[in-house]
């Protein structure tokens, strides 16, 4: 394999590491719970000091997601959210809120949209990276190439079940950051395992110097702090979406408080930064 | 850009461009383990002996090939019509063929828990049955809509000791039950094997389930040779995910026999004709024809037959459609209901609503002068011979037959 060509996300995560910043990376489904509230949550994410946001492309059948993100997807789809509109919201997040955006979405809407058109629009929308949870590296070469041509990184996922040989092959092509799925299961389980995480991270670190961002099952500031002590970044999704209930002002206030607490827990974590 | 061209296309488990392994990373190692276990088992005489014994002594194979003379007469005596009686298997459908194979693989992998999805409940019952047979824990996911319309099978699964999880997300039918089963599997992958009930899902399932169902076609080919003295002119099977169809087609795919796959045309409320009206896409782990909207969201399927009520189809069927080896068509809910009633009254055989689609297609074929002419030409001087896969029995459908009684 030729030398990795790092895109926008790779340069960003490298500079964060140089600056010794471990980011909290909030995930939010595009346009959830409605577009005005979504925009205010993006502002709150930026205000909490998060440089990166993960924006979810809604899909009707998200098999890696638990009930919270499933329901969020259903809700925005029922309001007419599309992939084109999701990409427009990503551009807004960058332009209006100064956030760098990682898109997370299942393969079928991307296939239907057209992979080349998707990659081009990601590039035009200043998207830094793309995560496709149902696209394993064996099938990913085509999309990876299309995205790389637009300076966008395709993020690889590692799971606790990933065996050593597979891990080595994976990190060879990975760029941006390595997304460590904290636990076997779907999003929103709240069960990130603090006891097995150190060994898991050590095992992965032995194979790569890529930044390791950990997601799935991280719901509380305490968990976020524990993970941040070991990882380079902490991803939180379902727990943020759970705060977005009730009237708009109340939802934004709850999300703002949650983001502040989580970001503080991540920033103040002591541990093995690299 | 052609969507399929972004894939390598030479990955494992491809049927032309279709198939592949589109699942979360957590499951990839487990698919590799399953593939290796299956590859070893199919070459292992002990495995094949054990499976053959179960198919014979436990499920009652070989299933008969029955000539349906009164049904022939009602179709104008234009063809000899044989029914492959998969409804006479233990548990009442072809599903047990696959479940017996997979439960032996689960034991070889040391799994202690099984999950499955079910639509009509036939696969759920077959899974619950084989779990009882070997003493493994069993959880079956079933949509709320299907639990209501296939209540007898829910009771059977519970009696067999399975936990039936009611799925209330999405359309609350087979698609959503499949998604929930995958979520359970992702969570419990270390201890759990997922017995997929059709030729869908990531590799190795489509090829593995086909191999376990090929017994239908292998038997049927020999039986029709014995009975009719020659190969049939046409073989007809219903297609949801497509396991009974792939199973019977497997026996005739290399022969000069017309193969017909019949999808559910549904009603004004919708349909399940992924091959007829869908476009290729990725759902539940493989690239195949799929009912989807302009934004790549899955469109809920509709059929009176819960087992056909699925927006996708097995990837091998997609390939067989593109190559033209199999002709796919559809019949609607009311045609299937008419066939359900017809076969019951004419032959004393109550077919599953799923299988009723294949019966209805046969009637339509024999009502079509052009199709009959083609069959006659194919048959030479003899009366045309048609084989229909009667994939399951219809007792489960007694409360859900569109008001017939």
Interface residues (C-beta under 8 A of the other chain):
Chain A: X59 X60 X61 X62 X63 X64 X66 X67 X70 X74 X77 X82 X83 X106 X107 X108 X109 X110 X111 X112 X113 X114 X115 X116 X133 X134 X135 X136 X138 X139 X141 X142 X143 X146 X157 X158 X159 X160 X161 X162 X163 X166 X181 X184 X185 X186 X189
Chain B: X1 X3 X5 X6 X7 X8 X11 X12 X20 X21 X22 X23 X24 X25 X26 X27 X28 X29 X30 X169 X170 X175 X176 X179 X182 X183 X186 X187 X188 X189 X190 X279 X281 X282 X283 X284 X285 X290 X292 X294 X295 X296 X297 X298
